């Protein structure tokens, strides 16, 4: 009889190693969930979904009844978000939107990163004494703005309408009529944020813990940027570079005019032109050309606009934007609100 010890094959050893790793990760996940209860605040899908609006197509809206916090894992912000029963970021129910000043736009108008009282829709009300109503949602564009307006009940009408136009995101070769005809599946979980990092952000406390920790260490963050795992903060982006600028500008203005025509003819309507980060911070000439061309097109379509570029430039880029994120800080929202409030005082008594 041989008294030699049984040999463990390399396959068995590998399986044992993998099982041990899985067990360690599982235990670590449970521990982090206990000691780090706010781990799920980094997932935007907690408060956003996608809704189909007949005649307009799909649009992102808020998850009805959400009340919680949203944090940026690089430490830029932690903001409180409350979504009402109509999927909008307002405390008041939708029936109280009647005869208020409506603000329609994407994540900037939604107040990405700031608290409810810091959104420019709220600050406009504080400055002017007007009742305002926020009809904005992240991930939308001009066709989406039409959908957001189109889903409002027929029983409510605005006293005035402000459209937040983002030069970096909102300019496209639009045909919103054709867009509305396209069949799309309504996504109720994950939505536009679905990718592997989003899945981990949604489900893993351990991933969020390490993502937050690593992104806040300068050396590690720079290494991750160099390796291509994360993007550099405020990386330059001009999505219409090399395209037919005149056509894109004209199609964008035309769809904004179509949006205006959704309201009563005498309703005051103004476009808030949000200046590009790169023109504010670096005097980028391409975005200056885009801004001026867009404003000329708005004039041609008879659309009033407000341009707070000079005020943003004077205040400074770092003062008005989050350090890593492309959105306005509370200071940026106040500048926009002051410019719009002045227009309203002059044009929407």
N, C-alpha and C positions, 0 to 999 in steps of 0.2 A: 504494500500500500504506500502510495506517495504521500509524504507530509508537506509537500509544497503548497503554498497558498494559492487560491484561485486567482487567475489573471483577469484583469479588467480590460476589455478591448478598448481601443481608442474611440469607437463609436459610443460605447457605454459611458466613457468618461466625458465625451462631448455632450451627451444627453444629460448627464448629471450636472454638468456645468451650466447648461442652458436652463435646466429646472431650477437650479440655485439662483441664477440671475433673475428669472421670472419671479421667484419667491421674494427675492430682495427688493425688486421693483414694486411688487404688490404691497409689501409691508411699508416701503417708503411712501407709496401713494397714500395709504391709509393714515400714516403719521402726519404727512403734510396737510391732508384734509382737516385733521384735528387742530394742528397748531397754526394753520394758515387759512382760516375760514373764509377769507375774502378772495380765494384763489380764482373764482369764476368771474370776477369783475372785469376781466380783460376781453371777454367774448361779446362782440357787438350783436351777434345773433340772438342774445338773450332778450334784446328789446326791439329787434327789427325782424320784419317778415316781408313777403311779397304778396300783393293782392292784384287781382284782375279787375279792371274797370271797363265795363262794357263801352265800346266805342273809342277807347283810348289805349287798350293793351294793359300790360303789367306794369306795376309801379311798387317801389318799396314803401312800406308804411311802418308805423310803430306797432308793437305787440300790445293789444288792448289791455289796459289795466296794469301794465308794468310799473313798478315803483321800486327803484334800486339805484345802485351806483355803477358807473362805468369808469374804468381806469386805463390809462396808457401804460404799457409795461416798461417803457423807458423813463417813466416818472414825470412826464409832462403835466399830467392832470389826473384828478379824481373828481368826477362831477356827478351830481344827483340828477337822475332822469325820472320823470313821471309822465306816463302816457295815458291819455284819457280813453274813454270807451269807444272813441271813433278812430283810434290809432294815431292821434296827433299829440304833440308835446305842449299841452295846455292843461291847466287846472280846470278851466271852465268847460262844460259839456258843449257839444257842437251846436246845439240850438241857440247858445249865447253868442255865436259868431256873427249873428245878424247885426248889420249896421256898424260893424267894427272895421278897423284897418287890417286887411289881410296881408301877411308876409308869406310869399311863396318862394321856395328855393330848395337847395340840396343841403348837404351837411353843414355848410357855413351858416345858412339861415336857421337850420335846425339847432345850431349852438353846440356843435361837436366839441366837447372838452370843457365847456363852461356850464355853470349852474343856470337854472331857469331864469333867475332874476338878472343874469348877465347877458342873455341873448339880446341881439340888437332889436328884436321884436318887442321884448319887454322894456328895454331902455328907451325906445321910442315913446312908449306909453308914459314912462316916468318923466321924460323931458317935456312932452307936449300935453300931457293930461288926457290923451286919447285912449280909448279902449282898443287893444290890438288882439289879433288872433294869428297864431303861428300855423301855417299850412305847409310846412317844409318837411323833407325827408331825405336822409342820406342816400347816395347812390342813384339819384335821379338826374335828368337833364331837361331840356326844354319840352320834349314830348312828355316827360314825366310830370312837368309842372302843369301841363294841360290836363293830365289824368288826375292830379291832386285837386285841381280846381273842379274838374268834372265829377268827381265823386262826392263833392259837397252837396248836402240836401238842397232841394229846390226852395225850401222854406227860408233859407238864409241868404242874404245878399250883402256884399261888402260896401262900406262907406268909401273906401279907397283900397288900392291894390299896389303893393310893392313887390317887384320881382328881383330876387338876388341872382345876378348873372355872373358866373365865375369864368373869367377869360381862360383859365388853364384847363377847364373841363367841359364847358358848355357849348363850345363852338363845333358844329358838325354840319355835314351835308344832309340836312334833315329832309324827311318826308314823313311827317307824323301820321298822315292819313294812311299811308302804306304800312307804317309800323303797327298801327292799331289793327290791321287786317291779319297780321301774322299770328299763327297759332302758337301759343307758348304754354308750357306746363307751369302751373302755380307751385312755387316752392314754399313750403311752410316751415321747414327746418333747415337752418344753415343759410339758405338764400344765396345772395350774391357773394357771400363771404366763404363759400365752401372750397377748401383745399386742405392739404394734409396738415399745414400749420394751424388752420382754423379748427380742424377736428381735434387736434391735441389741445388747443387753447380752450375748446369747449368742454373737453372730457377729462383732462389730466391736470390735477393740482401740482404734480411733480414737474411737469413741463413748464407750467406757469412760474413756479418757484425759481427754476433755473433760468428761464428766459428773462425774468425780472432781474435776477441777481447778475447775470452775465452782461445784459445790456447796460447796466449802470456802472460797470467797470470800464474805464476809458480804453485801456490796453486791449481788453478782450473784445470790446465793441468794435474797435478799429480792425482787429484781426478778422472778425466776422464779416465786416464790410469788405475787406480785402479778399476774403475767400468767396464772396458772393452770396453768403447766406442771408444777409440783410442789406437793405439799401442805405446809401449814405443819406444823412438828413438833408432835406431840401434839395435832393438831386435834381438837376435841371431837366425839365421836361416841356417840350413843345409838341403837342400831339398833332398839330396841323402843319408842321414843318415840311416843305416840299410839296404841299398840296395847293390846290387852287384857292388862294385866300379870298379872292373876291366872291367866288361862288359860295364858299362856306359862310362868309360874313352875311351875304344876302339871304341864304337859306335860314340862317339863325334868326335874322331880323324878321323875315317873313313869318316864321312860326311864332315869334313873340307877338307879332301883330295879330296872328290868329288867336293867340291866347287872350290878348286884349279884347277881341271881339266876342269872347265868351261872356263878357260882363255887360251891364247896361251901358249905353253909349256915353252917358254923362259921368260915369264913375271915374274919379281921378286914378290914373294909372302911371306908374313910373318904374323905370328899370334902374336898379342900383348896380353899377358896373364895378365889380370887385377887382381892384388892380392886382396884377400878377406879382407874386413874391419876388421874381427875378428883376422886375423893373424897379421895385421898391428898394431892394437890397443892392442891386448891381447895375442899375440904369440900363438894363437890357434893351437894346434898340428894337429887337424883333417884337417883343411884347408891347413896346410903345407904339409901333406901327399897327399892331393888332388892335390895341385899345382905341386909337384914333379912328381907324377904319370902322370898327364896330360902332362907335358913337356917330360917325357920319351916316352909317346905314340906318341907325335908329332915327336920326333926324329925317332921312328920306322917307321912312315909313310913318312919320308923324308920332313917334314914340318918345316921350320925355325921358330923360335919364339924369342920374346923379352920379358924379365922378369924384370920389374922395381921395384921389391919388395924392394930391398935394399935402393933404392932412396926414396921410399915412407916411409919406416921405419925410415930412417934418418930424413926426413922432419917432420914426425909426423902425426898421424891420424887427429887431429883437424885442422892442417894447410892445409891438402889436401882434406878434405871432408866437406860438409855442416854440420852445427851443429846438425840438426835433420834428414836430408835427407841422403840417402845412396850413393848419387852421388858425383863425384869429384867436388871440387871447381875449380876456375881458376888455383890455384897453382897445383892441382893434374893433370889437363890437361897439364900444361907446363912440368911437370916431364915426363908424358907419351910421349909427343911430342919430348922431347929431346932424349929419349931412341930410339924412332922410327927413328928420323932424323939421328942419328948416324948409325943405321943399314942401312938405305937407302944410306948414303954416302959411306958405305963400300961395298954394294951389288947391288945397282941400279944406276950406273952412268948415 
